[in-house]
């Protein structure tokens, strides 16, 4: 998903995530990074892909190549390892290329796959962990009850993937590419309905199904079985919480991601070498007195426009109003450029009425 469209949505206020804004500054690549940062990111991504792919393929080989390792729990481990290795191989590298260049080189088909597969893989891996927790619970709490057979275990794995693909299907269906000035982007063009917000509803369902529900199941299962296994549940909760909090905040509190807030955070963490210097001074919040003055000028300008449409305004009256606005504006501590703006606006109204 291209960050451009998130910016476009916040700036327009009522557009979709894929809404286009005719603004050259918005369309330009805002994520250009220095070479040393790209090198550090490349090393980090290479380490992640190498460890994930090699480690998970090794786990799959160990379990499938040895008959004594083919237990119910290990079958779920194979499914977990397959999901993790697939996402690392098919998405992580593409994410790095897209993050560095902020341009989509891989076509519409892979754009849809790129937005679709991570949700499915995460769902499959998390519910494989949930199935392992339930299997451990049954083995310890009900040791005499019959365990799942090999066929039944494969059926459960198939059901997990079917539900995962079903949950991720909207990401595939609404994915699209767009040609912007100088680059191509991959994004999700969510539909708009007058009755309900499909995008927010979908993300709430995703968070509920791949975070809160499995967290509840694993917490109850491991807490009953072995209290020490609560470490597994806590690790899962802590690692995935920032990811889901980000999406929920972006859906329900989009103003937190506006330019003023980003500049404020950049200023707060300016001591960190990896945080770029933002235009904090240009985005500094104005004082309450200044904002009140601006509001008064705006209301006066609107009233003057309304009156001028009802009865003609002479040049003498208009000049007197202009001088009075300039004096009031200067006494409130504002800059002379604002006074000039008011004078120019008055001249504009005067020329229209005299014509």
C-alpha positions as CSV (number, residue, x, y, z in Angstrom):
1,X,0.0,0.0,0.0
2,X,1.5,3.3,-1.1
3,X,1.8,5.9,1.7
4,X,0.9,8.6,-0.8
5,X,-2.7,7.7,-0.6
6,X,-2.7,7.9,3.1
7,X,-1.5,11.5,2.8
8,X,-4.1,12.2,0.2
9,X,-6.8,10.9,2.4
10,X,-5.8,13.0,5.4
11,X,-5.4,16.1,3.3
12,X,-8.8,15.8,1.6
13,X,-10.7,14.7,4.7
14,X,-13.4,12.7,2.9
15,X,-11.5,10.8,0.2
16,X,-10.7,7.2,0.0
17,X,-7.3,5.7,0.5
18,X,-6.8,5.7,-3.2
19,X,-8.2,9.1,-3.9
20,X,-6.0,11.3,-6.0
21,X,-5.2,14.9,-5.2
22,X,-4.1,17.2,-8.0
23,X,-1.1,18.5,-6.1
24,X,2.4,18.2,-7.4
25,X,3.9,18.2,-3.9
26,X,1.8,15.3,-2.8
27,X,2.6,13.3,-6.0
28,X,6.3,13.8,-5.5
29,X,8.4,11.2,-3.8
30,X,8.5,12.3,-0.2
31,X,10.5,9.3,1.1
32,X,14.0,9.8,-0.5
33,X,16.6,8.6,1.9
34,X,20.4,9.1,2.1
35,X,22.7,6.3,1.0
36,X,23.8,5.3,4.4
37,X,20.2,4.7,5.6
38,X,19.5,2.6,2.5
39,X,22.6,0.5,3.2
40,X,21.5,0.0,6.8
41,X,18.0,-1.0,5.7
42,X,19.4,-3.3,3.1
43,X,21.5,-5.1,5.7
44,X,18.6,-5.4,8.1
45,X,16.2,-6.7,5.4
46,X,18.8,-9.2,4.1
47,X,19.3,-10.6,7.7
48,X,15.6,-10.9,8.2
49,X,15.0,-12.8,4.9
50,X,18.0,-15.0,5.4
51,X,17.2,-16.0,9.0
52,X,13.5,-16.5,8.3
53,X,13.8,-18.5,5.0
54,X,16.7,-20.7,6.0
55,X,15.4,-21.3,9.6
56,X,11.8,-22.1,8.6
57,X,12.8,-24.3,5.6
58,X,15.1,-26.2,8.0
59,X,12.2,-26.8,10.4
60,X,10.0,-28.0,7.6
61,X,12.7,-30.4,6.4
62,X,13.4,-31.9,9.8
63,X,9.7,-32.6,10.4
64,X,8.8,-34.0,7.0
65,X,12.0,-36.0,6.5
66,X,11.7,-38.0,9.7
67,X,8.6,-40.1,10.4
68,X,8.9,-39.9,14.1
69,X,8.7,-36.1,13.9
70,X,5.3,-36.2,12.2
71,X,3.1,-35.5,15.2
72,X,0.0,-33.3,15.5
73,X,1.9,-30.4,17.0
74,X,4.7,-30.6,14.5
75,X,2.2,-30.5,11.6
76,X,1.0,-27.2,12.9
77,X,4.7,-26.2,13.2
78,X,5.2,-27.0,9.5
79,X,2.2,-24.8,8.6
80,X,3.6,-22.0,10.8
81,X,7.0,-22.3,9.2
82,X,5.6,-22.4,5.7
83,X,3.6,-19.2,6.3
84,X,6.5,-17.3,7.7
85,X,9.0,-18.4,5.1
86,X,6.6,-17.6,2.3
87,X,5.9,-14.1,3.5
88,X,9.6,-13.4,4.0
89,X,10.5,-14.7,0.5
90,X,7.6,-13.1,-1.5
91,X,6.9,-9.9,0.4
92,X,9.9,-8.7,2.4
93,X,12.2,-8.0,-0.5
94,X,9.5,-6.3,-2.5
95,X,8.7,-4.2,0.5
96,X,12.3,-3.0,0.7
97,X,12.4,-2.1,-3.0
98,X,9.2,-0.2,-2.8
99,X,10.2,1.6,0.3
100,X,13.5,2.7,-1.2
101,X,12.2,3.9,-4.6
102,X,8.6,4.5,-3.7
103,X,7.7,3.3,-7.2
104,X,5.9,0.1,-8.1
105,X,7.8,-2.0,-10.7
106,X,5.9,-5.3,-10.5
107,X,2.6,-4.8,-12.3
108,X,-1.0,-5.1,-11.2
109,X,-1.1,-8.9,-10.6
110,X,1.8,-8.8,-8.1
111,X,0.4,-5.6,-6.5
112,X,-2.8,-7.6,-5.7
113,X,-0.7,-10.5,-4.4
114,X,1.5,-8.2,-2.4
115,X,-1.4,-6.7,-0.5
116,X,-3.3,-10.0,-0.3
117,X,-0.8,-12.6,0.8
118,X,0.6,-11.0,4.0
119,X,-2.8,-11.0,5.7
120,X,-3.4,-14.6,4.7
121,X,0.1,-15.7,5.9
122,X,-0.2,-13.9,9.2
123,X,-3.7,-15.4,9.8
124,X,-2.4,-18.9,9.0
125,X,0.7,-18.6,11.2
126,X,-1.2,-17.1,14.2
127,X,-3.9,-19.7,14.1
128,X,-1.3,-22.4,13.8
129,X,0.1,-21.2,17.1
130,X,-3.5,-21.2,18.5
131,X,-4.0,-24.8,17.3
132,X,-0.8,-25.8,19.0
133,X,-2.0,-24.2,22.3
134,X,-5.3,-26.0,22.1
135,X,-3.5,-29.3,21.3
136,X,-1.2,-28.9,24.3
137,X,-4.3,-28.1,26.4
138,X,-6.1,-31.3,25.3
139,X,-3.0,-33.4,25.8
140,X,-2.5,-32.3,29.4
141,X,-6.0,-31.6,30.7
142,X,-7.7,-34.5,28.8
143,X,-4.9,-37.1,28.3
144,X,-7.3,-40.0,27.8
145,X,-9.2,-38.4,25.0
146,X,-8.4,-39.3,21.5
147,X,-5.9,-37.0,19.7
148,X,-6.3,-35.7,16.2
149,X,-5.3,-38.1,13.5
150,X,-2.9,-37.1,10.7
151,X,-5.8,-36.7,8.3
152,X,-7.8,-34.6,10.7
153,X,-4.8,-32.4,11.4
154,X,-4.3,-31.8,7.6
155,X,-8.0,-30.9,7.4
156,X,-7.7,-28.3,10.2
157,X,-4.7,-26.8,8.4
158,X,-6.8,-26.6,5.2
159,X,-9.6,-24.9,7.1
160,X,-7.1,-22.4,8.5
161,X,-5.8,-21.5,5.1
162,X,-9.3,-21.3,3.6
163,X,-10.4,-18.8,6.3
164,X,-7.1,-16.9,5.9
165,X,-7.7,-16.5,2.1
166,X,-11.3,-15.4,2.7
167,X,-10.2,-12.8,5.2
168,X,-7.5,-11.4,2.9
169,X,-9.7,-11.4,-0.3
170,X,-10.8,-7.8,0.1
171,X,-7.2,-6.7,0.0
172,X,-6.8,-8.5,-3.3
173,X,-10.0,-7.4,-4.8
174,X,-9.6,-3.7,-4.2
175,X,-5.9,-3.5,-4.9
176,X,-4.9,-1.4,-7.9
177,X,-2.1,0.6,-9.5
178,X,-2.1,4.2,-10.7
179,X,0.2,6.2,-12.9
180,X,1.3,9.4,-11.2
181,X,3.6,12.1,-12.6
182,X,7.0,10.3,-12.8
183,X,6.1,7.0,-11.0
184,X,3.6,4.2,-10.6
185,X,2.1,3.3,-7.2
186,X,0.3,0.3,-5.8
187,X,-2.6,1.0,-3.4
188,X,-5.9,-0.2,-2.1
189,X,-8.9,1.6,-3.5
190,X,-11.5,1.0,-0.8
191,X,-15.2,1.5,-1.8
192,X,-17.4,4.2,-0.3
193,X,-20.8,3.4,1.0
194,X,-23.3,5.8,2.5
195,X,-24.5,3.4,5.1
196,X,-21.3,2.1,6.6
197,X,-17.5,2.6,6.3
198,X,-16.2,-0.6,4.7
199,X,-12.5,0.2,5.3
200,X,-12.9,0.8,9.0
201,X,-15.1,-2.2,9.5
202,X,-12.6,-4.4,7.6
203,X,-9.6,-3.3,9.7
204,X,-11.6,-3.8,12.9
205,X,-12.4,-7.3,11.9
206,X,-8.8,-8.0,11.0
207,X,-7.6,-6.8,14.3
208,X,-10.2,-8.8,16.2
209,X,-9.6,-12.0,14.2
210,X,-5.8,-12.1,14.1
211,X,-5.0,-10.4,17.4
212,X,-7.7,-10.4,20.1
213,X,-9.4,-13.7,19.5
214,X,-6.2,-15.8,19.3
215,X,-4.7,-13.9,22.2
216,X,-7.8,-14.8,24.3
217,X,-7.7,-18.5,23.2
218,X,-3.9,-18.9,23.8
219,X,-4.1,-17.0,27.1
220,X,-6.8,-19.3,28.5
221,X,-5.2,-22.5,27.2
222,X,-1.6,-21.8,28.4
223,X,-2.8,-20.3,31.7
224,X,-4.6,-23.5,32.5
225,X,-1.9,-25.8,31.4
226,X,1.4,-24.2,32.5
227,X,1.7,-20.8,34.1
228,X,5.2,-20.4,32.7
229,X,3.8,-20.5,29.2
230,X,2.3,-17.1,29.8
231,X,5.6,-15.8,28.4
232,X,4.5,-17.1,25.0
233,X,1.3,-15.2,25.2
234,X,2.9,-12.0,26.5
235,X,5.5,-12.1,23.7
236,X,2.7,-12.5,21.1
237,X,0.7,-9.6,22.6
238,X,3.7,-7.2,22.9
239,X,5.1,-7.9,19.4
240,X,1.8,-7.5,17.5
241,X,0.3,-4.7,19.6
242,X,2.1,-1.8,17.9
243,X,1.1,-3.1,14.4
244,X,-2.6,-3.2,15.2
245,X,-2.6,0.0,17.2
246,X,-1.1,1.9,14.2
247,X,-3.9,0.7,11.9
248,X,-6.6,1.4,14.4
249,X,-5.3,4.9,15.1
250,X,-4.9,5.6,11.4
251,X,-8.6,4.7,10.8
252,X,-10.2,6.4,13.8
253,X,-7.8,9.2,14.6
254,X,-6.3,10.2,11.2
255,X,-5.5,13.7,12.5
256,X,-2.6,12.2,14.5
257,X,-0.8,11.6,11.2
258,X,-1.1,15.1,9.9
259,X,1.9,17.1,8.9
260,X,1.9,19.2,12.1
261,X,2.0,16.1,14.3
262,X,4.8,14.5,12.2
263,X,6.9,17.6,12.5
264,X,6.3,17.7,16.2
265,X,7.4,14.1,16.7
266,X,10.5,14.8,14.5
267,X,11.3,17.7,16.8
268,X,10.7,15.7,19.9
269,X,13.0,12.9,18.7
270,X,15.5,15.1,16.9
271,X,18.3,13.7,19.1
272,X,18.0,10.4,17.3
273,X,20.4,10.2,14.3
274,X,17.9,8.2,12.1
275,X,15.1,10.9,12.5
276,X,15.3,13.5,9.7
277,X,15.1,17.2,10.6
278,X,11.5,18.4,10.0
279,X,10.1,21.8,9.2
280,X,9.0,22.3,12.8
281,X,9.5,26.1,12.9
282,X,7.3,26.6,9.9
283,X,4.6,24.4,11.4
284,X,4.7,25.7,14.9
285,X,1.2,26.2,16.4
286,X,0.1,29.9,16.6
287,X,-0.8,31.5,19.8
288,X,-4.5,31.7,20.9
289,X,-4.4,35.5,20.5
290,X,-3.2,35.1,16.9
291,X,-5.8,32.5,16.0
292,X,-8.6,34.7,17.5
293,X,-7.3,37.7,15.4
294,X,-7.3,35.6,12.2
295,X,-10.8,34.4,12.9
296,X,-12.0,38.0,13.4
297,X,-10.4,39.1,10.1
298,X,-12.1,36.2,8.4
299,X,-15.5,37.1,9.8
300,X,-15.0,40.8,8.9
301,X,-14.0,39.9,5.4
302,X,-17.1,37.7,5.0
303,X,-19.4,40.5,6.3
304,X,-17.8,43.0,4.0
305,X,-18.4,40.7,1.0
306,X,-22.0,40.2,2.0
307,X,-22.7,44.0,2.4
308,X,-21.0,44.8,-0.8
309,X,-23.3,42.6,-2.7
310,X,-26.4,44.4,-1.2
311,X,-25.3,48.0,-1.7
312,X,-22.4,49.7,-3.5
313,X,-19.3,50.6,-1.6
314,X,-17.5,53.9,-2.3
315,X,-13.8,54.1,-2.6
316,X,-13.6,56.3,0.4
317,X,-15.5,53.9,2.7
318,X,-13.5,51.0,1.5
319,X,-10.2,52.8,2.1
320,X,-11.4,53.7,5.6
321,X,-12.3,50.1,6.4
322,X,-8.9,49.0,5.0
323,X,-7.0,51.4,7.3
324,X,-9.1,50.3,10.3
325,X,-8.4,46.6,9.7
326,X,-4.7,47.3,9.2
327,X,-4.6,49.3,12.5
328,X,-6.4,46.5,14.4
329,X,-4.3,43.8,12.9
330,X,-1.1,45.6,13.8
331,X,-2.2,46.2,17.4
332,X,-2.8,42.5,17.8
333,X,0.8,41.8,17.1
334,X,0.4,40.2,13.6
335,X,2.8,40.7,10.8
336,X,2.5,43.4,8.1
337,X,2.1,40.7,5.5
338,X,-1.4,39.8,6.9
339,X,-2.4,43.5,6.7
340,X,-1.3,43.6,3.1
341,X,-3.4,40.6,2.4
342,X,-6.5,42.4,3.9
343,X,-5.8,45.5,1.8
344,X,-5.4,43.4,-1.4
345,X,-8.7,41.6,-0.7
346,X,-10.5,44.9,-0.2
347,X,-9.1,46.3,-3.4
348,X,-10.4,43.1,-5.1
349,X,-13.9,43.7,-3.8
350,X,-13.7,47.3,-4.7
351,X,-12.8,46.6,-8.3
352,X,-15.6,44.1,-8.7
353,X,-18.2,46.5,-7.3
354,X,-17.0,49.5,-9.3
355,X,-17.1,47.4,-12.5
